[in-house]
Amino acid sequence: MSPIDSRPPCPSCGSEYIVKNGSTHHKKPKFKCKDCGRQFVEFSTQKYI
Protein backbone atom coordinates (compact mmCIF):
# COMPACT_ATOMS: atom_id res chain seq x y z
CA MET A 1 0.00 0.00 0.00
CA SER A 2 1.47 3.38 -0.94
CA PRO A 3 1.69 6.21 1.63
CA ILE A 4 -0.89 8.22 -0.33
CA ASP A 5 -3.40 5.36 -0.09
CA SER A 6 -2.65 4.44 3.53
CA ARG A 7 -5.62 4.49 5.86
CA PRO A 8 -5.49 4.48 9.66
CA PRO A 9 -6.84 1.48 11.59
CA CYS A 10 -10.18 1.86 13.34
CA PRO A 11 -9.71 3.42 16.81
CA SER A 12 -12.63 1.36 18.18
CA CYS A 13 -12.04 -2.17 16.91
CA GLY A 14 -8.59 -1.98 15.29
CA SER A 15 -9.87 -3.19 11.91
CA GLU A 16 -7.94 -2.40 8.74
CA TYR A 17 -11.15 -2.57 6.64
CA ILE A 18 -11.49 1.22 6.31
CA VAL A 19 -13.02 3.35 3.55
CA LYS A 20 -12.76 7.08 2.95
CA ASN A 21 -16.05 8.75 3.88
CA GLY A 22 -15.94 12.39 2.75
CA SER A 23 -14.23 15.19 4.62
CA THR A 24 -14.90 17.55 7.52
CA HIS A 25 -15.69 21.22 7.03
CA HIS A 26 -12.00 21.81 7.84
CA LYS A 27 -11.06 19.66 4.80
CA LYS A 28 -9.69 16.76 6.88
CA PRO A 29 -10.53 13.34 5.40
CA LYS A 30 -13.10 11.25 7.27
CA PHE A 31 -12.94 7.47 7.36
CA LYS A 32 -15.49 4.77 8.14
CA CYS A 33 -14.85 1.29 9.52
CA LYS A 34 -16.67 -1.36 7.51
CA ASP A 35 -16.61 -3.80 10.45
CA CYS A 36 -18.07 -1.71 13.31
CA GLY A 37 -19.43 1.32 11.40
CA ARG A 38 -17.46 3.90 13.38
CA GLN A 39 -16.64 7.17 11.59
CA PHE A 40 -13.44 8.96 12.53
CA VAL A 41 -10.83 11.52 11.52
CA GLU A 42 -7.17 10.55 11.77
CA PHE A 43 -5.34 12.59 14.44
CA SER A 44 -8.60 14.16 15.64
CA THR A 45 -8.67 16.07 18.93
CA GLN A 46 -12.33 15.09 19.40
CA LYS A 47 -13.26 11.62 20.57
CA TYR A 48 -16.24 11.04 18.21
CA ILE A 49 -17.66 12.56 15.03
mmCIF entry with sequence, helices, sheets and N, C-alpha, C, O atoms, coordinates in Angstrom:
data_MODEL
# 
_entry.id   MODEL 
# 
_entity.id                         1 
_entity.type                       polymer 
_entity.pdbx_number_of_molecules   1 
# 
_entity_poly.entity_id                      1 
_entity_poly.type                           'polypeptide(L)' 
_entity_poly.nstd_linkage                   no 
_entity_poly.nstd_monomer                   no 
_entity_poly.pdbx_seq_one_letter_code       MSPIDSRPPCPSCGSEYIVKNGSTHHKKPKFKCKDCGRQFVEFSTQKYI 
_entity_poly.pdbx_seq_one_letter_code_can   MSPIDSRPPCPSCGSEYIVKNGSTHHKKPKFKCKDCGRQFVEFSTQKYI 
_entity_poly.pdbx_strand_id                 A 
# 
loop_
_entity_poly_seq.entity_id 
_entity_poly_seq.num 
_entity_poly_seq.mon_id 
_entity_poly_seq.hetero 
1 1  MET n 
1 2  SER n 
1 3  PRO n 
1 4  ILE n 
1 5  ASP n 
1 6  SER n 
1 7  ARG n 
1 8  PRO n 
1 9  PRO n 
1 10 CYS n 
1 11 PRO n 
1 12 SER n 
1 13 CYS n 
1 14 GLY n 
1 15 SER n 
1 16 GLU n 
1 17 TYR n 
1 18 ILE n 
1 19 VAL n 
1 20 LYS n 
1 21 ASN n 
1 22 GLY n 
1 23 SER n 
1 24 THR n 
1 25 HIS n 
1 26 HIS n 
1 27 LYS n 
1 28 LYS n 
1 29 PRO n 
1 30 LYS n 
1 31 PHE n 
1 32 LYS n 
1 33 CYS n 
1 34 LYS n 
1 35 ASP n 
1 36 CYS n 
1 37 GLY n 
1 38 ARG n 
1 39 GLN n 
1 40 PHE n 
1 41 VAL n 
1 42 GLU n 
1 43 PHE n 
1 44 SER n 
1 45 THR n 
1 46 GLN n 
1 47 LYS n 
1 48 TYR n 
1 49 ILE n 
# 
_struct_asym.id          A 
_struct_asym.entity_id   1 
# 
_struct_conf.conf_type_id            HELX_P 
_struct_conf.id                      HELX_P1 
_struct_conf.pdbx_PDB_helix_id       AA1 
_struct_conf.beg_label_comp_id       PRO 
_struct_conf.beg_label_asym_id       A 
_struct_conf.beg_label_seq_id        3 
_struct_conf.pdbx_beg_PDB_ins_code   ? 
_struct_conf.end_label_comp_id       ASP 
_struct_conf.end_label_asym_id       A 
_struct_conf.end_label_seq_id        5 
_struct_conf.pdbx_end_PDB_ins_code   ? 
_struct_conf.beg_auth_comp_id        PRO 
_struct_conf.beg_auth_asym_id        A 
_struct_conf.beg_auth_seq_id         3 
_struct_conf.end_auth_comp_id        ASP 
_struct_conf.end_auth_asym_id        A 
_struct_conf.end_auth_seq_id         5 
_struct_conf.pdbx_PDB_helix_class    5 
_struct_conf.details                 ? 
_struct_conf.pdbx_PDB_helix_length   3 
# 
_struct_conf_type.id          HELX_P 
_struct_conf_type.criteria    ? 
_struct_conf_type.reference   ? 
# 
_struct_sheet.id               AA1 
_struct_sheet.type             ? 
_struct_sheet.number_strands   3 
_struct_sheet.details          ? 
# 
loop_
_struct_sheet_order.sheet_id 
_struct_sheet_order.range_id_1 
_struct_sheet_order.range_id_2 
_struct_sheet_order.offset 
_struct_sheet_order.sense 
AA1 1 2 ? anti-parallel 
AA1 2 3 ? anti-parallel 
# 
loop_
_struct_sheet_range.sheet_id 
_struct_sheet_range.id 
_struct_sheet_range.beg_label_comp_id 
_struct_sheet_range.beg_label_asym_id 
_struct_sheet_range.beg_label_seq_id 
_struct_sheet_range.pdbx_beg_PDB_ins_code 
_struct_sheet_range.end_label_comp_id 
_struct_sheet_range.end_label_asym_id 
_struct_sheet_range.end_label_seq_id 
_struct_sheet_range.pdbx_end_PDB_ins_code 
_struct_sheet_range.beg_auth_comp_id 
_struct_sheet_range.beg_auth_asym_id 
_struct_sheet_range.beg_auth_seq_id 
_struct_sheet_range.end_auth_comp_id 
_struct_sheet_range.end_auth_asym_id 
_struct_sheet_range.end_auth_seq_id 
AA1 1 ILE A 18 ? SER A 23 ? ILE A 18 SER A 23 
AA1 2 PRO A 29 ? CYS A 33 ? PRO A 29 CYS A 33 
AA1 3 GLN A 39 ? VAL A 41 ? GLN A 39 VAL A 41 
# 
loop_
_atom_site.group_PDB 
_atom_site.id 
_atom_site.type_symbol 
_atom_site.label_atom_id 
_atom_site.label_alt_id 
_atom_site.label_comp_id 
_atom_site.label_asym_id 
_atom_site.label_entity_id 
_atom_site.label_seq_id 
_atom_site.pdbx_PDB_ins_code 
_atom_site.Cartn_x 
_atom_site.Cartn_y 
_atom_site.Cartn_z 
_atom_site.occupancy 
_atom_site.B_iso_or_equiv 
_atom_site.pdbx_formal_charge 
_atom_site.auth_seq_id 
_atom_site.auth_comp_id 
_atom_site.auth_asym_id 
_atom_site.auth_atom_id 
_atom_site.pdbx_PDB_model_num 
ATOM 1   N N  . MET A 1 1  ? 0.847   -1.173 0.000  1.00 0.00 ? 1  MET A N  1 
ATOM 2   C CA . MET A 1 1  ? 0.000   0.000  0.000  1.00 0.00 ? 1  MET A CA 1 
ATOM 3   C C  . MET A 1 1  ? 0.894   1.237  0.000  1.00 0.00 ? 1  MET A C  1 
ATOM 4   O O  . MET A 1 1  ? 1.815   1.323  0.812  1.00 0.00 ? 1  MET A O  1 
ATOM 5   N N  . SER A 1 2  ? 0.649   2.175  -0.871 1.00 0.00 ? 2  SER A N  1 
ATOM 6   C CA . SER A 1 2  ? 1.467   3.377  -0.943 1.00 0.00 ? 2  SER A CA 1 
ATOM 7   C C  . SER A 1 2  ? 1.091   4.343  0.173  1.00 0.00 ? 2  SER A C  1 
ATOM 8   O O  . SER A 1 2  ? -0.025  4.268  0.687  1.00 0.00 ? 2  SER A O  1 
ATOM 9   N N  . PRO A 1 3  ? 1.995   5.254  0.567  1.00 0.00 ? 3  PRO A N  1 
ATOM 10  C CA . PRO A 1 3  ? 1.687   6.211  1.631  1.00 0.00 ? 3  PRO A CA 1 
ATOM 11  C C  . PRO A 1 3  ? 0.479   7.091  1.312  1.00 0.00 ? 3  PRO A C  1 
ATOM 12  O O  . PRO A 1 3  ? -0.241  7.498  2.224  1.00 0.00 ? 3  PRO A O  1 
ATOM 13  N N  . ILE A 1 4  ? 0.248   7.390  0.042  1.00 0.00 ? 4  ILE A N  1 
ATOM 14  C CA . ILE A 1 4  ? -0.889  8.221  -0.334 1.00 0.00 ? 4  ILE A CA 1 
ATOM 15  C C  . ILE A 1 4  ? -2.196  7.474  -0.074 1.00 0.00 ? 4  ILE A C  1 
ATOM 16  O O  . ILE A 1 4  ? -3.199  8.091  0.282  1.00 0.00 ? 4  ILE A O  1 
ATOM 17  N N  . ASP A 1 5  ? -2.193  6.155  -0.249 1.00 0.00 ? 5  ASP A N  1 
ATOM 18  C CA . ASP A 1 5  ? -3.400  5.358  -0.090 1.00 0.00 ? 5  ASP A CA 1 
ATOM 19  C C  . ASP A 1 5  ? -3.516  4.744  1.306  1.00 0.00 ? 5  ASP A C  1 
ATOM 20  O O  . ASP A 1 5  ? -4.442  3.973  1.556  1.00 0.00 ? 5  ASP A O  1 
ATOM 21  N N  . SER A 1 6  ? -2.605  5.066  2.213  1.00 0.00 ? 6  SER A N  1 
ATOM 22  C CA . SER A 1 6  ? -2.651  4.445  3.535  1.00 0.00 ? 6  SER A CA 1 
ATOM 23  C C  . SER A 1 6  ? -3.837  4.993  4.327  1.00 0.00 ? 6  SER A C  1 
ATOM 24  O O  . SER A 1 6  ? -4.144  6.184  4.277  1.00 0.00 ? 6  SER A O  1 
ATOM 25  N N  . ARG A 1 7  ? -4.480  4.109  5.043  1.00 0.00 ? 7  ARG A N  1 
ATOM 26  C CA . ARG A 1 7  ? -5.616  4.486  5.862  1.00 0.00 ? 7  ARG A CA 1 
ATOM 27  C C  . ARG A 1 7  ? -5.335  4.040  7.289  1.00 0.00 ? 7  ARG A C  1 
ATOM 28  O O  . ARG A 1 7  ? -4.759  2.973  7.504  1.00 0.00 ? 7  ARG A O  1 
ATOM 29  N N  . PRO A 1 8  ? -5.737  4.844  8.262  1.00 0.00 ? 8  PRO A N  1 
ATOM 30  C CA . PRO A 1 8  ? -5.491  4.481  9.660  1.00 0.00 ? 8  PRO A CA 1 
ATOM 31  C C  . PRO A 1 8  ? -6.387  3.329  10.093 1.00 0.00 ? 8  PRO A C  1 
ATOM 32  O O  . PRO A 1 8  ? -7.477  3.164  9.546  1.00 0.00 ? 8  PRO A O  1 
ATOM 33  N N  . PRO A 1 9  ? -5.953  2.530  11.059 1.00 0.00 ? 9  PRO A N  1 
ATOM 34  C CA . PRO A 1 9  ? -6.842  1.483  11.587 1.00 0.00 ? 9  PRO A CA 1 
ATOM 35  C C  . PRO A 1 9  ? -7.971  2.109  12.404 1.00 0.00 ? 9  PRO A C  1 
ATOM 36  O O  . PRO A 1 9  ? -7.853  3.239  12.877 1.00 0.00 ? 9  PRO A O  1 
ATOM 37  N N  . CYS A 1 10 ? -9.041  1.380  12.562 1.00 0.00 ? 10 CYS A N  1 
ATOM 38  C CA . CYS A 1 10 ? -10.181 1.863  13.339 1.00 0.00 ? 10 CYS A CA 1 
ATOM 39  C C  . CYS A 1 10 ? -9.780  2.042  14.801 1.00 0.00 ? 10 CYS A C  1 
ATOM 40  O O  . CYS A 1 10 ? -9.219  1.121  15.396 1.00 0.00 ? 10 CYS A O  1 
ATOM 41  N N  . PRO A 1 11 ? -10.055 3.214  15.399 1.00 0.00 ? 11 PRO A N  1 
ATOM 42  C CA . PRO A 1 11 ? -9.707  3.420  16.807 1.00 0.00 ? 11 PRO A CA 1 
ATOM 43  C C  . PRO A 1 11 ? -10.579 2.609  17.766 1.00 0.00 ? 11 PRO A C  1 
ATOM 44  O O  . PRO A 1 11 ? -10.193 2.407  18.917 1.00 0.00 ? 11 PRO A O  1 
ATOM 45  N N  . SER A 1 12 ? -11.747 2.142  17.316 1.00 0.00 ? 12 SER A N  1 
ATOM 46  C CA . SER A 1 12 ? -12.631 1.362  18.185 1.00 0.00 ? 12 SER A CA 1 
ATOM 47  C C  . SER A 1 12 ? -12.300 -0.119 18.186 1.00 0.00 ? 12 SER A C  1 
ATOM 48  O O  . SER A 1 12 ? -12.122 -0.720 19.245 1.00 0.00 ? 12 SER A O  1 
ATOM 49  N N  . CYS A 1 13 ? -12.215 -0.719 16.978 1.00 0.00 ? 13 CYS A N  1 
ATOM 50  C CA . CYS A 1 13 ? -12.045 -2.171 16.909 1.00 0.00 ? 13 CYS A CA 1 
ATOM 51  C C  . CYS A 1 13 ? -10.692 -2.597 16.342 1.00 0.00 ? 13 CYS A C  1 
ATOM 52  O O  . CYS A 1 13 ? -10.355 -3.781 16.379 1.00 0.00 ? 13 CYS A O  1 
ATOM 53  N N  . GLY A 1 14 ? -9.908  -1.646 15.815 1.00 0.00 ? 14 GLY A N  1 
ATOM 54  C CA . GLY A 1 14 ? -8.585  -1.975 15.289 1.00 0.00 ? 14 GLY A CA 1 
ATOM 55  C C  . GLY A 1 14 ? -8.593  -2.562 13.887 1.00 0.00 ? 14 GLY A C  1 
ATOM 56  O O  . GLY A 1 14 ? -7.546  -2.967 13.382 1.00 0.00 ? 14 GLY A O  1 
ATOM 57  N N  . SER A 1 15 ? -9.756  -2.612 13.252 1.00 0.00 ? 15 SER A N  1 
ATOM 58  C CA . SER A 1 15 ? -9.874  -3.192 11.915 1.00 0.00 ? 15 SER A CA 1 
ATOM 59  C C  . SER A 1 15 ? -9.110  -2.372 10.878 1.00 0.00 ? 15 SER A C  1 
ATOM 60  O O  . SER A 1 15 ? -8.974  -1.155 11.007 1.00 0.00 ? 15 SER A O  1 
ATOM 61  N N  . GLU A 1 16 ? -8.618  -3.054 9.857  1.00 0.00 ? 16 GLU A N  1 
ATOM 62  C CA . GLU A 1 16 ? -7.942  -2.396 8.736  1.00 0.00 ? 16 GLU A CA 1 
ATOM 63  C C  . GLU A 1 16 ? -8.904  -2.212 7.557  1.00 0.00 ? 16 GLU A C  1 
ATOM 64  O O  . GLU A 1 16 ? -8.511  -1.678 6.519  1.00 0.00 ? 16 GLU A O  1 
ATOM 65  N N  . TYR A 1 17 ? -10.162 -2.650 7.709  1.00 0.00 ? 17 TYR A N  1 
ATOM 66  C CA . TYR A 1 17 ? -11.150 -2.570 6.636  1.00 0.00 ? 17 TYR A CA 1 
ATOM 67  C C  . TYR A 1 17 ? -11.819 -1.192 6.697  1.00 0.00 ? 17 TYR A C  1 
ATOM 68  O O  . TYR A 1 17 ? -12.941 -1.053 7.183  1.00 0.00 ? 17 TYR A O  1 
ATOM 69  N N  . ILE A 1 18 ? -11.105 -0.178 6.195  1.00 0.00 ? 18 ILE A N  1 
ATOM 70  C CA . ILE A 1 18 ? -11.491 1.220  6.307  1.00 0.00 ? 18 ILE A CA 1 
ATOM 71  C C  . ILE A 1 18 ? -11.740 1.798  4.921  1.00 0.00 ? 18 ILE A C  1 
ATOM 72  O O  . ILE A 1 18 ? -11.018 1.484  3.974  1.00 0.00 ? 18 ILE A O  1 
ATOM 73  N N  . VAL A 1 19 ? -12.763 2.645  4.800  1.00 0.00 ? 19 VAL A N  1 
ATOM 74  C CA . VAL A 1 19 ? -13.016 3.350  3.547  1.00 0.00 ? 19 VAL A CA 1 
ATOM 75  C C  . VAL A 1 19 ? -13.058 4.852  3.824  1.00 0.00 ? 19 VAL A C  1 
ATOM 76  O O  . VAL A 1 19 ? -13.433 5.281  4.915  1.00 0.00 ? 19 VAL A O  1 
ATOM 77  N N  . LYS A 1 20 ? -12.672 5.638  2.832  1.00 0.00 ? 20 LYS A N  1 
ATOM 78  C CA . LYS A 1 20 ? -12.762 7.084  2.945  1.00 0.00 ? 20 LYS A CA 1 
ATOM 79  C C  . LYS A 1 20 ? -14.232 7.455  2.895  1.00 0.00 ? 20 LYS A C  1 
ATOM 80  O O  . LYS A 1 20 ? -14.994 6.897  2.106  1.00 0.00 ? 20 LYS A O  1 
ATOM 81  N N  . ASN A 1 21 ? -14.632 8.407  3.744  1.00 0.00 ? 21 ASN A N  1 
ATOM 82  C CA . ASN A 1 21 ? -16.045 8.749  3.880  1.00 0.00 ? 21 ASN A CA 1 
ATOM 83  C C  . ASN A 1 21 ? -16.229 10.268 3.893  1.00 0.00 ? 21 ASN A C  1 
ATOM 84  O O  . ASN A 1 21 ? -16.778 10.821 4.846  1.00 0.00 ? 21 ASN A O  1 
ATOM 85  N N  . GLY A 1 22 ? -15.769 10.939 2.835  1.00 0.00 ? 22 GLY A N  1 
ATOM 86  C CA . GLY A 1 22 ? -15.935 12.386 2.748  1.00 0.00 ? 22 GLY A CA 1 
ATOM 87  C C  . GLY A 1 22 ? -14.855 13.138 3.498  1.00 0.00 ? 22 GLY A C  1 
ATOM 88  O O  . GLY A 1 22 ? -13.762 12.620 3.729  1.00 0.00 ? 22 GLY A O  1 
ATOM 89  N N  . SER A 1 23 ? -15.175 14.370 3.877  1.00 0.00 ? 23 SER A N  1 
ATOM 90  C CA . SER A 1 23 ? -14.226 15.190 4.622  1.00 0.00 ? 23 SER A CA 1 
ATOM 91  C C  . SER A 1 23 ? -14.990 16.121 5.554  1.00 0.00 ? 23 SER A C  1 
ATOM 92  O O  . SER A 1 23 ? -16.177 16.381 5.358  1.00 0.00 ? 23 SER A O  1 
ATOM 93  N N  . THR A 1 24 ? -14.293 16.619 6.570  1.00 0.00 ? 24 THR A N  1 
ATOM 94  C CA . THR A 1 24 ? -14.897 17.550 7.517  1.00 0.00 ? 24 THR A CA 1 
ATOM 95  C C  . THR A 1 24 ? -14.971 18.929 6.881  1.00 0.00 ? 24 THR A C  1 
ATOM 96  O O  . THR A 1 24 ? -14.443 19.145 5.791  1.00 0.00 ? 24 THR A O  1 
ATOM 97  N N  . HIS A 1 25 ? -15.624 19.859 7.559  1.00 0.00 ? 25 HIS A N  1 
ATOM 98  C CA . HIS A 1 25 ? -15.690 21.220 7.029  1.00 0.00 ? 25 HIS A CA 1 
ATOM 99  C C  . HIS A 1 25 ? -14.334 21.919 7.099  1.00 0.00 ? 25 HIS A C  1 
ATOM 100 O O  . HIS A 1 25 ? -14.159 22.996 6.531  1.00 0.00 ? 25 HIS A O  1 
ATOM 101 N N  . HIS A 1 26 ? -13.377 21.306 7.796  1.00 0.00 ? 26 HIS A N  1 
ATOM 102 C CA . HIS A 1 26 ? -11.997 21.811 7.837  1.00 0.00 ? 26 HIS A CA 1 
ATOM 103 C C  . HIS A 1 26 ? -11.115 21.106 6.812  1.00 0.00 ? 26 HIS A C  1 
ATOM 104 O O  . HIS A 1 26 ? -9.892  21.244 6.838  1.00 0.00 ? 26 HIS A O  1 
ATOM 105 N N  . LYS A 1 27 ? -11.739 20.351 5.912  1.00 0.00 ? 27 LYS A N  1 
ATOM 106 C CA . LYS A 1 27 ? -11.061 19.660 4.801  1.00 0.00 ? 27 LYS A CA 1 
ATOM 107 C C  . LYS A 1 27 ? -10.176 18.496 5.244  1.00 0.00 ? 27 LYS A C  1 
ATOM 108 O O  . LYS A 1 27 ? -9.279  18.092 4.505  1.00 0.00 ? 27 LYS A O  1 
ATOM 109 N N  . LYS A 1 28 ? -10.414 17.953 6.439  1.00 0.00 ? 28 LYS A N  1 
ATOM 110 C CA . LYS A 1 28 ? -9.692  16.759 6.880  1.00 0.00 ? 28 LYS A CA 1 
ATOM 111 C C  . LYS A 1 28 ? -10.478 15.536 6.419  1.00 0.00 ? 28 LYS A C  1 
ATOM 112 O O  . LYS A 1 28 ? -11.703 15.515 6.539  1.00 0.00 ? 28 LYS A O  1 
ATOM 113 N N  . PRO A 1 29 ? -9.797  14.514 5.894  1.00 0.00 ? 29 PRO A N  1 
ATOM 114 C CA . PRO A 1 29 ? -10.525 13.338 5.403  1.00 0.00 ? 29 PRO A CA 1 
ATOM 115 C C  . PRO A 1 29 ? -11.161 12.540 6.544  1.00 0.00 ? 29 PRO A C  1 
ATOM 116 O O  . PRO A 1 29 ? -10.545 12.319 7.587  1.00 0.00 ? 29 PRO A O  1 
ATOM 117 N N  . LYS A 1 30 ? -12.407 12.115 6.322  1.00 0.00 ? 30 LYS A N  1 
ATOM 118 C CA . LYS A 1 30 ? -13.102 11.245 7.266  1.00 0.00 ? 30 LYS A CA 1 
ATOM 119 C C  . LYS A 1 30 ? -13.008 9.823  6.753  1.00 0.00 ? 30 LYS A C  1 
ATOM 120 O O  . LYS A 1 30 ? -12.947 9.581  5.547  1.00 0.00 ? 30 LYS A O  1 
ATOM 121 N N  . PHE A 1 31 ? -12.997 8.880  7.694  1.00 0.00 ? 31 PHE A N  1 
ATOM 122 C CA . PHE A 1 31 ? -12.937 7.467  7.361  1.00 0.00 ? 31 PHE A CA 1 
ATOM 123 C C  . PHE A 1 31 ? -14.067 6.745  8.073  1.00 0.00 ? 31 PHE A C  1 
ATOM 124 O O  . PHE A 1 31 ? -14.578 7.217  9.089  1.00 0.00 ? 31 PHE A O  1 
ATOM 125 N N  . LYS A 1 32 ? -14.457 5.585  7.525  1.00 0.00 ? 32 LYS A N  1 
ATOM 126 C CA . LYS A 1 32 ? -15.495 4.766  8.145  1.00 0.00 ? 32 LYS A CA 1 
ATOM 127 C C  . LYS A 1 32 ? -15.021 3.329  8.192  1.00 0.00 ? 32 LYS A C  1 
ATOM 128 O O  . LYS A 1 32 ? -14.507 2.801  7.206  1.00 0.00 ? 32 LYS A O  1 
ATOM 129 N N  . CYS A 1 33 ? -15.197 2.696  9.345  1.00 0.00 ? 33 CYS A N  1 
ATOM 130 C CA . CYS A 1 33 ? -14.850 1.289  9.524  1.00 0.00 ? 33 CYS A CA 1 
ATOM 131 C C  . CYS A 1 33 ? -15.986 0.437  8.969  1.00 0.00 ? 33 CYS A C  1 
ATOM 132 O O  . CYS A 1 33 ? -17.146 0.624  9.337  1.00 0.00 ? 33 CYS A O  1 
ATOM 133 N N  . LYS A 1 34 ? -15.654 -0.493 8.088  1.00 0.00 ? 34 LYS A N  1 
ATOM 134 C CA . LYS A 1 34 ? -16.672 -1.362 7.505  1.00 0.00 ? 34 LYS A CA 1 
ATOM 135 C C  . LYS A 1 34 ? -17.048 -2.508 8.448  1.00 0.00 ? 34 LYS A C  1 
ATOM 136 O O  . LYS A 1 34 ? -18.048 -3.187 8.214  1.00 0.00 ? 34 LYS A O  1 
ATOM 137 N N  . ASP A 1 35 ? -16.273 -2.735 9.498  1.00 0.00 ? 35 ASP A N  1 
ATOM 138 C CA . ASP A 1 35 ? -16.606 -3.796 10.455 1.00 0.00 ? 35 ASP A CA 1 
ATOM 139 C C  . ASP A 1 35 ? -17.562 -3.303 11.541 1.00 0.00 ? 35 ASP A C  1 
ATOM 140 O O  . ASP A 1 35 ? -18.592 -3.931 11.787 1.00 0.00 ? 35 ASP A O  1 
ATOM 141 N N  . CYS A 1 36 ? -17.231 -2.177 12.198 1.00 0.00 ? 36 CYS A N  1 
ATOM 142 C CA . CYS A 1 36 ? -18.070 -1.712 13.308 1.00 0.00 ? 36 CYS A CA 1 
ATOM 143 C C  . CYS A 1 36 ? -18.903 -0.474 12.965 1.00 0.00 ? 36 CYS A C  1 
ATOM 144 O O  . CYS A 1 36 ? -19.788 -0.101 13.735 1.00 0.00 ? 36 CYS A O  1 
ATOM 145 N N  . GLY A 1 37 ? -18.634 0.170  11.818 1.00 0.00 ? 37 GLY A N  1 
ATOM 146 C CA . GLY A 1 37 ? -19.429 1.319  11.399 1.00 0.00 ? 37 GLY A CA 1 
ATOM 147 C C  . GLY A 1 37 ? -18.982 2.654  11.961 1.00 0.00 ? 37 GLY A C  1 
ATOM 148 O O  . GLY A 1 37 ? -19.589 3.681  11.656 1.00 0.00 ? 37 GLY A O  1 
ATOM 149 N N  . ARG A 1 38 ? -17.945 2.666  12.767 1.00 0.00 ? 38 ARG A N  1 
ATOM 150 C CA . ARG A 1 38 ? -17.458 3.900  13.385 1.00 0.00 ? 38 ARG A CA 1 
ATOM 151 C C  . ARG A 1 38 ? -16.890 4.844  12.331 1.00 0.00 ? 38 ARG A C  1 
ATOM 152 O O  . ARG A 1 38 ? -16.151 4.416  11.444 1.00 0.00 ? 38 ARG A O  1 
ATOM 153 N N  . GLN A 1 39 ? -17.233 6.134  12.427 1.00 0.00 ? 39 GLN A N  1 
ATOM 154 C CA . GLN A 1 39 ? -16.640 7.166  11.586 1.00 0.00 ? 39 GLN A CA 1 
ATOM 155 C C  . GLN A 1 39 ? -15.603 7.904  12.416 1.00 0.00 ? 39 GLN A C  1 
ATOM 156 O O  . GLN A 1 39 ? -15.812 8.152  13.603 1.00 0.00 ? 39 GLN A O  1 
ATOM 157 N N  . PHE A 1 40 ? -14.484 8.256  11.791 1.00 0.00 ? 40 PHE A N  1 
ATOM 158 C CA . PHE A 1 40 ? -13.442 8.956  12.533 1.00 0.00 ? 40 PHE A CA 1 
ATOM 159 C C  . PHE A 1 40 ? -12.560 9.763  11.603 1.00 0.00 ? 40 PHE A C  1 
ATOM 160 O O  . PHE A 1 40 ? -12.545 9.562  10.389 1.00 0.00 ? 40 PHE A O  1 
ATOM 161 N N  . VAL A 1 41 ? -11.816 10.696 12.217 1.00 0.00 ? 41 VAL A N  1 
ATOM 162 C CA . VAL A 1 41 ? -10.833 11.518 11.524 1.00 0.00 ? 41 VAL A CA 1 
ATOM 163 C C  . VAL A 1 41 ? -9.484  11.161 12.125 1.00 0.00 ? 41 VAL A C  1 
ATOM 164 O O  . VAL A 1 41 ? -9.331  11.151 13.347 1.00 0.00 ? 41 VAL A O  1 
ATOM 165 N N  . GLU A 1 42 ? -8.509  10.871 11.280 1.00 0.00 ? 42 GLU A N  1 
ATOM 166 C CA . GLU A 1 42 ? -7.174  10.545 11.769 1.00 0.00 ? 42 GLU A CA 1 
ATOM 167 C C  . GLU A 1 42 ? -6.593  11.759 12.486 1.00 0.00 ? 42 GLU A C  1 
ATOM 168 O O  . GLU A 1 42 ? -6.719  12.882 11.999 1.00 0.00 ? 42 GLU A O  1 
ATOM 169 N N  . PHE A 1 43 ? -5.965  11.549 13.624 1.00 0.00 ? 43 PHE A N  1 
ATOM 170 C CA . PHE A 1 43 ? -5.338  12.592 14.443 1.00 0.00 ? 43 PHE A CA 1 
ATOM 171 C C  . PHE A 1 43 ? -6.344  13.630 14.933 1.00 0.00 ? 43 PHE A C  1 
ATOM 172 O O  . PHE A 1 43 ? -5.988  14.797 15.100 1.00 0.00 ? 43 PHE A O  1 
ATOM 173 N N  . SER A 1 44 ? -7.571  13.235 15.162 1.00 0.00 ? 44 SER A N  1 
ATOM 174 C CA . SER A 1 44 ? -8.596  14.155 15.641 1.00 0.00 ? 44 SER A CA 1 
ATOM 175 C C  . SER A 1 44 ? -8.391  14.466 17.116 1.00 0.00 ? 44 SER A C  1 
ATOM 176 O O  . SER A 1 44 ? -7.941  13.613 17.881 1.00 0.00 ? 44 SER A O  1 
ATOM 177 N N  . THR A 1 45 ? -8.727  15.701 17.515 1.00 0.00 ? 45 THR A N  1 
ATOM 178 C CA . THR A 1 45 ? -8.675  16.067 18.927 1.00 0.00 ? 45 THR A CA 1 
ATOM 179 C C  . THR A 1 45 ? -9.984  15.722 19.622 1.00 0.00 ? 45 THR A C  1 
ATOM 180 O O  . THR A 1 45 ? -10.036 15.665 20.851 1.00 0.00 ? 45 THR A O  1 
ATOM 181 N N  . GLN A 1 46 ? -11.052 15.489 18.839 1.00 0.00 ? 46 GLN A N  1 
ATOM 182 C CA . GLN A 1 46 ? -12.332 15.092 19.403 1.00 0.00 ? 46 GLN A CA 1 
ATOM 183 C C  . GLN A 1 46 ? -12.411 13.578 19.449 1.00 0.00 ? 46 GLN A C  1 
ATOM 184 O O  . GLN A 1 46 ? -11.800 12.888 18.633 1.00 0.00 ? 46 GLN A O  1 
ATOM 185 N N  . LYS A 1 47 ? -13.176 13.062 20.420 1.00 0.00 ? 47 LYS A N  1 
ATOM 186 C CA . LYS A 1 47 ? -13.262 11.624 20.568 1.00 0.00 ? 47 LYS A CA 1 
ATOM 187 C C  . LYS A 1 47 ? -14.159 10.979 19.514 1.00 0.00 ? 47 LYS A C  1 
ATOM 188 O O  . LYS A 1 47 ? -13.825 9.910  19.003 1.00 0.00 ? 47 LYS A O  1 
ATOM 189 N N  . TYR A 1 48 ? -15.293 11.607 19.176 1.00 0.00 ? 48 TYR A N  1 
ATOM 190 C CA . TYR A 1 48 ? -16.236 11.044 18.213 1.00 0.00 ? 48 TYR A CA 1 
ATOM 191 C C  . TYR A 1 48 ? -16.667 12.103 17.214 1.00 0.00 ? 48 TYR A C  1 
ATOM 192 O O  . TYR A 1 48 ? -16.615 13.300 17.498 1.00 0.00 ? 48 TYR A O  1 
ATOM 193 N N  . ILE A 1 49 ? -17.091 11.653 16.041 1.00 0.00 ? 49 ILE A N  1 
ATOM 194 C CA . ILE A 1 49 ? -17.659 12.563 15.034 1.00 0.00 ? 49 ILE A CA 1 
ATOM 195 C C  . ILE A 1 49 ? -19.161 12.538 15.211 1.00 0.00 ? 49 ILE A C  1 
ATOM 196 O O  . ILE A 1 49 ? -19.880 13.222 14.483 1.00 0.00 ? 49 ILE A O  1 
# 
